[in-house]
Amino acid sequence: MKRDDLNHPLVQGNKWHKLKYNLQQAAKLNRDTLLTFGGAFSNHIAATAAAAKASGFKSIGIIRGQELAHKPETWSHTLKLASANGMQFQFVDRQTYRQKQDQRFLTACENQFPSAYIIPEGGSNQYAVLGFDDLTSEINRQCPNWTHLFTATGTGGTLAGLVHCNENAVLENTQIERKILGVAVLKKANYLRTEIEDLINSVRQNHTDSKDKKVNKNSIKWQLLTQYHDGGYAKNSIEGTEFQEKFETEFEILLDPIYTSKMVYAFYQELKSGKIPKGSKIILLHTGGLQGRT
């Protein structure tokens, strides 16, 4: 297991990689506020609030769930933590929230908050994809002969980042076929395949280093596993909860129930079903989000 939950004192795991270049871009554009989107249990919301506070930005969260607006006592620990780090919330109904990628809606946000730098849900944009460069180098240095890498997948930015950065990595042995497997944590996630592919392609096209560099496309494969959501986003079955408790007792590594627990469960199921060949060298990426346990 790659313990990326230990990579940053305030912004755990994949969220730091997604945010680091976005923070630089916000500063470059002289914006003083980070504005982003998420639900009540969004690790990204908590991470953005912490990163904003640490970097001298204000933060605004557009939160799915209008019913939460006047009931702070019902907020998740994630929302309470983000609020404690200074994030201001705007709660919207689910129909409005679905417009979060619509250009007219984004233009309205820009007009309402002209000093804000807008980061998409989950932090998944081109800067997020590029942000997995250091992690990729670290993984390939620590385990140069890995064959399988499992990661939890919410919006697809982490999976896209790992694929892109590994395609561009200087690998010691390019004869090894490597597979990166994203475990979707929400229901009906088949649409993410197209979004992940679009993210990867947009970075290839828009960033000179990526366009001109010979990539390891033949040695890097990726797959999205959609059958291990365990009931959907922020939902867990009795079986899933028992699996997490057993794993934590045996290995003394805490998992978050929304992402990493489902990812580790998926690995065990893939292993049991014989889908992973003998002799494989497997990495499970712990993406943090431990505030989601509370």
Steps between C-alpha positions, in 0.01 A plus 500: 500500500626844404420709809422824321276589794827601670621731223385836639418624852177676397393379156517123488563273207383563147342834589842661549614387155180632343522836674871590488509633142151648534628704795789623288265592217265689735794702630625564147158642407496717815186338635443514875228233531463134408148399397408136451219246514416191704258303709474472877764226515741639240867454592572763237295761687691438823835497320431821306403685817817386677723578202341842455551593864862381498575689176330828588187461286137530598277211398142445388325165465193448285345210691242252371206485742291810559341332804830541688503879477341575836587178682872517587441245775437241225818578306752224445836522672642583156282812469568602858873469440480707181298766682756508782764569235307803382306368203175683430219277371229555245253211519309424181237245403599194302358629173708816524808302604480290184579818305848521657670435164262712293677805361206733571498391863877544527476845340239595761743384773777709345275805494391448860854433624735688263806448720451123522697227327255222415604139553264226374340233715762264639772737379513311170644724230820517295703643789383211718612247239844658481525503879569127527853540366678483837291208622566308179875552533488388862301184423729402212806558716365301795353214295650514149356164390137551596237349272166610654402822673157530665346837586154614607315706240243773562519757220786335311776757544727274704473213254562735206799652679657164577454383142635818345800537730594133464479531123752782527719338764848372428455136599786262571332209324257594222450131417272466803134557417352709777132529575339781701159407638254760623229379739188710451338587832167618360224321311457517123856620449544378143485861376830564679694303237435772244579780746827335602602452139412862425713621792799296386468615139454866592826498696684329215376766258539813712830453678815518291704260712231238457457552126866479410598220733499137392252333732480144630147449369562136413618410849228688694143367492210620711162366601202633694334245730138600558366202697650577842308814602336313792168677466618834367687811607537535878304176548629177649347157541536287812743281307706803394515637853602162641772469235640841595501416871675168437764661276574776750531252785734274305727764346456796738443735207193724510287528186232749414161338430419712195807433286792287619296228670315431174827503307664243731186283491509510120862386501417199719209405275707531183769288662253231614341479156836432335509820298848590627775268369738326739824688549337842459641790700203696626474848651190617687494880510370636831353835396430634850162648585511370855287787628219310324514238777338735750 
